């Protein structure tokens, strides 16, 4: 304990010197090997570049309309099936069916509809 009391200025000076060296080393940037706190993309050509390349390739495509004038294309026939019009449902599908009474419909128990539970 006497060593610390007799050399406290020397020890305090050593700590201050270490703090100064650490501060210079940290703020100079040469000693940091960590990644920065705010990461910026290394290149802006990630997924956006693929999209731009595909767009450029699509713009280079030229369509030839002479295919539709070819007699082979014109000789093609449609084998589709005509679907007849179907009847449309009720205006309100949730309204009760005509001819049924309200007693035949689903009703909730009294305890749920009134908000009070029977004990």
Secondary structure as GFF3:
##gff-version 3
##sequence-region A 1 119
A	DSSP	alpha_helix	2	6	.	.	.	ID=ss1
A	DSSP	alpha_helix	8	28	.	.	.	ID=ss2
A	DSSP	alpha_helix	47	59	.	.	.	ID=ss3
A	DSSP	three_ten_helix	65	69	.	.	.	ID=ss4
A	DSSP	alpha_helix	71	74	.	.	.	ID=ss5
A	DSSP	three_ten_helix	102	104	.	.	.	ID=ss6
A	DSSP	alpha_helix	110	114	.	.	.	ID=ss7
###
